[in-house]
Amino acid sequence: MLKPWERQNNERQKAFHMFTIYRDLGPLRTLDKVKALYDESNTKPISYAQVAKYSTNYDWVNRALAYSIVTGK
């Protein structure tokens, strides 16, 4: 069984990569920060709307919460 913070069966690699950025930002995480960090390390920037769509579609908030409960991060 997959843990919530692992890549989900239907999750695109790009979306999971951005989720790991979000997850690892800790309690002060925001989608703006995810977008900025993603854009820094990629030649093709992503729109804020796409980041928000990934966050909603792949339930980033609850997955990050589950990760922080288990790891204390």
N, C-alpha and C positions, 0 to 999 in steps of 0.2 A: 504494500500500500504506500502510495506517495505521501510524503509530508507536505503540508501546505506551502512551504517555502522552497520546495523543489520544483523543477520544471514540470508543468502539468502536461498531460497527454495531448491536449489540443492547442498548446501554447507555442507560438512562433518563437524561434531562437532570439530574434531581435527584441520581442516583448519581454522575454525572460531576462535577457541582459539588462534591460532598463529596470525591470523589477528588482534585480540584485542591487542596482545602484540605489533605488528607492529604499529597499530593505536595510542596506548598510549605512544609510544616512542617519539612522537613529531617530529619536523622538522629535527632532526638529526638521524632519523630512518634508519636502514639498515637491510638487510636480515641476515647479519652476527650476528647482535645483537639479532635478533629474534631467530635464531638458538641457540645462547649461552644461552639466557634466558629460552628457552624451554627446552634445555638439562639439565639445572640446576635443574629444577623442575620435571623431568621425569626420570624414570629408564632406558628407552629405548631411546637413542639419535636418532635424525632425521638427514638425510643427507641434505647438503646444496642444492643439486639438487631438493629434494622434497619440501623444503621451497620455492625455486624459482618457482617450478611448481605450487604450491598453489598460490603464489603471482600473477603469470600470469593468471592462470585459473579463479581466483576469483577477479581479477582487484583491488588488494590492493591499488595501488597508487591512483587511482581515488576515491576509497571509503574513504581512509584516508584523502584525500584532501577535500572531501565533509564534512566529520566529522569536520575537522579543521575550515572550513569556518563557519559552523553553530555554533560550540561551542567556537571558539576562541582558541582552544588548539592545 
